[in-house]
Amino acid sequence: MSDRLVYLNGKFVAERDANVSIFDSALMFGDMAFEMTRTFNHQPFKLREHLERLYNSLRLLEIDCGISIDEMEQLTLDVLARNTPTEPEDVDWQIMHDVSRGPLSVYGSVFPEGIQPTVVINCWPMITHTGGFAEKYETGVDLMIPAQQTIPAHIVDLKAKVRSRMHYRLAEFQGNRSGNRWPIMLDTDGFLAEGPGWNIFLVKDGILYTPEGRNVLLGVSRATVIELAMNLGIEVREVNLGRYEALMADEMFTTSTPYCMVHVRSFEGQDVGDGTAGPIFTQIINAWKESVGVDFVAQAQTYAERLPQWNQQQ
Ligand SMILES: Cc1ncc(COP(=O)(O)O)c(C=O)c1O
């Protein structure tokens, strides 16, 4: 059984005892914000950027979590320090922040101590996340356009990372039903937006393109790729992109915190380039590995080998 500890509303509790009330606004409405960060060599990657996005999301949702961003940062490092000894040294970690408004006031009598926002910080070994993903670094992923579109920013702004995610789930189900492909949703103007958990990039004639930030989550990995590309002297353009541009792309890849970046093998049933990782993708992923001092692709492969045994031990 795991020895992991979770920060829950001011206390450190065993993971199996970290429970949230059935009266929580998160369960009632998906009324909450969250973040997912990862470590490289036990160092949280761009933690401050993730926390700034969390606090921006909370501001949009009008949730005051009662903890300053500096305190949240300290608590996060504390959670990580308490959990890293539970796994071998070479295991990196996922860090989750989940913050909700707390239980609904109509059920206040169940909470004589008063109603507080719910704040959870927990860590999980990356073994399951990237171990289960490792083969995709080799094969790439296949993309399709689902019927499900993104929500326009004037309804719920997609720059906030909130748990009201049904439209992402429906897109995933549609992708799964269509040969386990990954769904790249269009925005309501018909432009490429994002997937349910990742941003998208295209390469054409040596220039790197990504949808402008209007209708997408501004991914920390997206910003990292833009920064690395610019340092490598690659021109980057944030513009509206359609199905046409995607079909004409020389390369395509997606970005997200757990796996960083993965190349797209096919888009709407047609090979992207020759279906393998292209030169610009390769340059950027190599620069990323170098900048964090971890070959996260090789790491994922070792995790994949250990995953069955790890699951048994839990
Ligand atoms: C909808 C959506 N887009 C993009 C991303 C990628 O963001 P990041 O690179 O910060 O993980 C995520 C991450 O979960 C997401 O949920």
The ligand as an SDF file (V2000), in Angstrom:
LIG
                    3D

 16 16  0  0  0  0  0  0  0  0999 V2000
   -7.2950   21.6240  -22.6420 C   0  0  0  0  0  0  0  0  0  0  0  0
   -5.8170   21.6100  -22.4630 C   0  0  0  0  0  0  0  0  0  0  0  0
   -5.0450   22.1760  -23.4080 N   0  0  0  0  0  0  0  0  0  0  0  0
   -3.7010   22.1610  -23.3020 C   0  0  0  0  0  0  0  0  0  0  0  0
   -3.0660   21.5530  -22.2190 C   0  0  0  0  0  0  0  0  0  0  0  0
   -1.5600   21.5480  -22.1280 C   0  0  0  0  0  0  0  0  0  0  0  0
   -1.1600   22.4040  -21.0880 O   0  0  0  0  0  0  0  0  0  0  0  0
    0.2320   22.2070  -20.3410 P   0  0  0  0  0  0  0  0  0  0  0  0
    1.2670   22.2520  -21.3880 O   0  0  0  0  0  0  0  0  0  0  0  0
    0.3100   23.3730  -19.4090 O   0  0  0  0  0  0  0  0  0  0  0  0
    0.1640   20.9030  -19.6520 O   0  0  0  0  0  0  0  0  0  0  0  0
   -3.8350   20.9730  -21.2190 C   0  0  0  0  0  0  0  0  0  0  0  0
   -3.1960   20.3220  -20.0600 C   0  0  0  0  0  0  0  0  0  0  0  0
   -3.8110   19.6150  -19.2970 O   0  0  0  0  0  0  0  0  0  0  0  0
   -5.2540   21.0130  -21.3220 C   0  0  0  0  0  0  0  0  0  0  0  0
   -6.0410   20.4770  -20.3790 O   0  0  0  0  0  0  0  0  0  0  0  0
  1  2  1  0
  2  3  1  0
  2 15  2  0
  3  4  2  0
  4  5  1  0
  5  6  1  0
  5 12  2  0
  6  7  1  0
  7  8  1  0
  8  9  2  0
  8 10  1  0
  8 11  1  0
 12 13  1  0
 12 15  1  0
 13 14  2  0
 15 16  1  0
M  END
$$$$
